[in-house]
Amino acid sequence: MSQPKSSVELARHSEDLLRMPLPEAARALDRLTLSERVERVLALPPGPKRQELILRSSNPAELARELPVEDFVLTLKTIGYGDALPLIALSSAEQLGHALDLDLWRLEGVDLGRFQEWLRLLGASHPERLDRYLDEGEFELLALMAERWLGTVDREALPDLPDDQAARVVTPDNYHVFVVHPDADLDVMRDLIERLYRHDREKFFALWGNLGTNPPAEIEERARRFRDGRLADRGWPELEEAEEFYRPLKPAEAQRGRSIPRGVENPPRFALAVPGGPLWTDALSRIEDEALRGRLASQAANLVNRVLVADGRYGAEMAETRYAFERVLGRLEIGLSLMGARDGAEARRWIESVPLIDLCRVAQDAILQRARRARGLLEPPPGHWVPHLPHPMPELLSNLATPRPRLVDPDTLLPREFGSIADFDPLDAALDRCQTLLRLAGALGGPQRLPRPFPPGSIPAGPEGLEIPTLLATVFVRHRLRLPPEPAPVPSSAAPRISEALPGNMRDLAEEISKFFTELGGARTGDGDALAELLAANLWEDVLSRRPEELDARFSPCLWWANECSEPGR
């Protein structure tokens, strides 16, 4: 039987192995080389199926420990630590160490509560796995936990201990006596002390003999340095290096080319498995050379790590990793487009010849151009009118103007990452519209010119409900009605005269509104004409298509009305 080659064929073969009876699956796996078995595991998406396939092997420990550390940790997180106990039991020292490096640390330091949970998980996965961790794991973490959560007490002093401390006494031999801190889990600490005493007496005495002599801050700083070194070996950057991801680069500068990073040993496979945009995905599908794919995987993983480090995240949660991948893959797709790639073949040439970070920086340059424009619109005086822009324009500007610009989905109103160059045209159109609206509103003065409070019977009832398009249409109609040129509502008593004051067809109406905008706010623009057409269509639908006696301010939202009759809304 020929061996599958493509990722689809590998995944199909992996699914076949999962459907086989256990003995048959084990024999089929044994016929494969170790690297081929690893390929079958990684062909499956991170999750329970990977664990199941590993456990079907006759030597699951050998297979599990061969997985790249990043793929192993991602699989654990996807399954959930509590359901991944068999994999945790099989983990190598490097795999477990990488999981702890990501999971235990916060900006302020080590989360000892999480460390306790990991000790509990290790014991639950297999008693020997916890013993193995005590042999192989980082002594500084145990020392830090001991310094913060254990105190020693003389046996003679036991009768005099307060009840709350007496209830938290632990001793492995009735000679070495500890009091466990209230923040610590008593059962976990008791098991740790007794296990250390039985399993590694030398390490036990090292902890006990030095308790209270080493400042916890020094131990934690030493542990941090060790962790930073391990992460650097796996492509995690220092903060300054990480922030390079957000430094803009012009396409012409990227075209000059830099040397391609070599990558890390046993690169993470998941870095190329996460779906990206069509150019990126098509380019990858054309690359079969494993060495090149390894370099690309190392670069992609490094970019994800740069985002996590630069943004002050540590990748402990799946949501953080997804967030970083969305940002990286979106910028890669945009960067390829801006470099001129029109298909997968052209995209492949770029990812083979230009460092991936430079593609991201090219995208960042284009994004920052829009961000600077958004910040300019938020600045006074035009920025005073931003709360009166139609939604989601205020949200779009505020999210775009942040140090880490994001888009706002017009349907959900939720922020999202830039995904492709196709995001730019509607964004640029939205920025044009924001600029036009703010310019025209600014020509009326500031929002302080609006009446406070609004006249009785106003629809909308207050400034917070008044959007700029409604204000502009209202000022235009007041102009045609020869009412005072001020930002004020149209009196309902003037409704019968509106149809006589406005042109009788939509085309002429749009032209008159465009002329009014030119008189109001200066040079005529394409977006100003488009806005005039929109307001003309709204006026036609809400007002001019109805007989004067049918007009109801409640159902004519294109104008700001002031009802003068006693009936609500009429």
PECORSUL-V735101 format. One record per backbone hydrogen bond with DSSP energy under -0.5 kcal/mol. CO is the residue of the C=O (numbers start at 1). NH is the residue of the N-H. If there is no record, write none. Layout:
co=CO nh=NH
co=CO nh=NH
This chain:
co=6 nh=10
co=7 nh=11
co=8 nh=12
co=9 nh=13
co=10 nh=14
co=11 nh=15
co=12 nh=16
co=13 nh=17
co=14 nh=18
co=15 nh=19
co=16 nh=20
co=21 nh=25
co=22 nh=26
co=23 nh=27
co=24 nh=28
co=25 nh=29
co=26 nh=30
co=27 nh=31
co=29 nh=32
co=33 nh=37
co=34 nh=38
co=35 nh=39
co=36 nh=40
co=37 nh=41
co=38 nh=42
co=39 nh=43
co=40 nh=44
co=41 nh=44
co=47 nh=50
co=47 nh=51
co=48 nh=52
co=49 nh=53
co=50 nh=54
co=51 nh=55
co=52 nh=56
co=53 nh=56
co=54 nh=57
co=57 nh=60
co=59 nh=63
co=60 nh=64
co=61 nh=65
co=62 nh=66
co=63 nh=66
co=64 nh=67
co=68 nh=72
co=69 nh=73
co=70 nh=74
co=71 nh=75
co=72 nh=76
co=73 nh=77
co=74 nh=78
co=75 nh=79
co=76 nh=80
co=80 nh=83
co=80 nh=84
co=81 nh=84
co=84 nh=88
co=85 nh=89
co=86 nh=90
co=87 nh=91
co=88 nh=91
co=92 nh=96
co=93 nh=97
co=94 nh=98
co=95 nh=99
co=96 nh=100
co=97 nh=101
co=98 nh=102
co=99 nh=103
co=100 nh=104
co=104 nh=111
co=106 nh=109
co=109 nh=106
co=110 nh=112
co=111 nh=115
co=112 nh=116
co=113 nh=117
co=114 nh=118
co=115 nh=119
co=116 nh=120
co=117 nh=121
co=118 nh=122
co=119 nh=123
co=120 nh=124
co=121 nh=125
co=122 nh=126
co=126 nh=129
co=126 nh=130
co=127 nh=131
co=128 nh=132
co=129 nh=133
co=130 nh=134
co=131 nh=135
co=132 nh=136
co=133 nh=137
co=137 nh=139
co=138 nh=141
co=138 nh=142
co=139 nh=143
co=140 nh=144
co=141 nh=145
co=142 nh=146
co=143 nh=147
co=144 nh=148
co=145 nh=149
co=146 nh=150
co=149 nh=181
co=151 nh=179
co=154 nh=157
co=155 nh=158
co=157 nh=160
co=158 nh=161
co=162 nh=165
co=162 nh=166
co=163 nh=167
co=165 nh=168
co=166 nh=169
co=168 nh=180
co=170 nh=178
co=175 nh=177
co=176 nh=172
co=177 nh=153
co=178 nh=170
co=179 nh=151
co=181 nh=184
co=184 nh=186
co=185 nh=189
co=186 nh=190
co=187 nh=191
co=188 nh=192
co=189 nh=193
co=190 nh=194
co=191 nh=195
co=192 nh=196
co=193 nh=197
co=194 nh=198
co=195 nh=199
co=196 nh=200
co=200 nh=204
co=201 nh=205
co=202 nh=206
co=203 nh=207
co=204 nh=208
co=205 nh=209
co=206 nh=210
co=207 nh=211
co=208 nh=211
co=210 nh=213
co=210 nh=214
co=213 nh=215
co=215 nh=218
co=215 nh=219
co=216 nh=220
co=217 nh=221
co=218 nh=222
co=219 nh=223
co=220 nh=224
co=221 nh=225
co=222 nh=226
co=223 nh=227
co=224 nh=228
co=225 nh=229
co=226 nh=230
co=227 nh=231
co=228 nh=232
co=229 nh=233
co=230 nh=234
co=231 nh=234
co=231 nh=236
co=232 nh=235
co=238 nh=242
co=239 nh=243
co=241 nh=244
co=242 nh=245
co=243 nh=246
co=244 nh=247
co=246 nh=248
co=250 nh=253
co=250 nh=254
co=251 nh=255
co=252 nh=256
co=253 nh=256
co=254 nh=257
co=264 nh=267
co=269 nh=272
co=269 nh=273
co=270 nh=273
co=270 nh=274
co=277 nh=281
co=278 nh=282
co=279 nh=283
co=280 nh=284
co=281 nh=285
co=282 nh=286
co=283 nh=286
co=284 nh=287
co=286 nh=288
co=289 nh=293
co=290 nh=294
co=291 nh=295
co=292 nh=296
co=293 nh=297
co=294 nh=298
co=295 nh=299
co=296 nh=300
co=297 nh=301
co=298 nh=302
co=299 nh=303
co=300 nh=304
co=301 nh=305
co=302 nh=306
co=303 nh=307
co=304 nh=308
co=305 nh=309
co=306 nh=310
co=307 nh=311
co=308 nh=313
co=309 nh=312
co=317 nh=320
co=317 nh=321
co=318 nh=322
co=319 nh=323
co=320 nh=324
co=321 nh=325
co=322 nh=326
co=323 nh=327
co=324 nh=328
co=325 nh=329
co=326 nh=330
co=327 nh=331
co=328 nh=332
co=329 nh=333
co=330 nh=334
co=331 nh=335
co=332 nh=336
co=333 nh=337
co=334 nh=338
co=335 nh=339
co=336 nh=341
co=337 nh=340
co=343 nh=347
co=344 nh=348
co=345 nh=349
co=346 nh=350
co=347 nh=351
co=348 nh=352
co=349 nh=353
co=350 nh=354
co=355 nh=358
co=355 nh=359
co=356 nh=360
co=357 nh=361
co=358 nh=362
co=359 nh=363
co=360 nh=364
co=361 nh=249
co=361 nh=365
co=362 nh=366
co=363 nh=367
co=364 nh=368
co=365 nh=369
co=366 nh=370
co=367 nh=371
co=368 nh=372
co=369 nh=373
co=370 nh=374
co=371 nh=375
co=372 nh=376
co=373 nh=377
co=374 nh=378
co=375 nh=379
co=376 nh=379
co=379 nh=383
co=381 nh=384
co=382 nh=385
co=383 nh=386
co=385 nh=388
co=386 nh=389
co=388 nh=468
co=390 nh=393
co=392 nh=396
co=393 nh=397
co=394 nh=398
co=395 nh=399
co=396 nh=400
co=397 nh=401
co=399 nh=402
co=399 nh=406
co=403 nh=405
co=407 nh=416
co=409 nh=413
co=414 nh=409
co=416 nh=407
co=420 nh=423
co=421 nh=424
co=421 nh=425
co=422 nh=426
co=423 nh=427
co=424 nh=428
co=425 nh=429
co=426 nh=430
co=427 nh=431
co=428 nh=432
co=429 nh=433
co=430 nh=434
co=431 nh=435
co=432 nh=436
co=433 nh=437
co=434 nh=438
co=435 nh=439
co=436 nh=440
co=437 nh=441
co=438 nh=442
co=439 nh=443
co=440 nh=444
co=441 nh=444
co=442 nh=445
co=446 nh=449
co=447 nh=450
co=455 nh=458
co=457 nh=563
co=459 nh=561
co=462 nh=465
co=463 nh=466
co=465 nh=467
co=467 nh=471
co=468 nh=472
co=469 nh=473
co=470 nh=474
co=471 nh=475
co=472 nh=476
co=473 nh=477
co=474 nh=478
co=475 nh=479
co=476 nh=480
co=477 nh=481
co=478 nh=483
co=479 nh=482
co=484 nh=486
co=486 nh=488
co=487 nh=451
co=489 nh=491
co=490 nh=562
co=491 nh=494
co=492 nh=495
co=494 nh=497
co=494 nh=498
co=495 nh=498
co=495 nh=499
co=497 nh=501
co=498 nh=502
co=505 nh=509
co=506 nh=510
co=507 nh=511
co=508 nh=512
co=509 nh=513
co=510 nh=514
co=511 nh=515
co=512 nh=516
co=513 nh=517
co=514 nh=518
co=515 nh=519
co=516 nh=520
co=517 nh=521
co=518 nh=522
co=525 nh=529
co=526 nh=530
co=527 nh=531
co=528 nh=532
co=529 nh=533
co=530 nh=534
co=531 nh=535
co=532 nh=536
co=533 nh=537
co=534 nh=538
co=535 nh=539
co=536 nh=540
co=537 nh=541
co=538 nh=542
co=539 nh=543
co=539 nh=544
co=540 nh=545
co=543 nh=546
co=547 nh=550
co=547 nh=551
co=548 nh=551
co=552 nh=555
co=553 nh=556
co=556 nh=559
co=559 nh=561
co=560 nh=490
co=561 nh=459
co=562 nh=492
co=567 nh=570
co=569 nh=553
co=569 nh=554
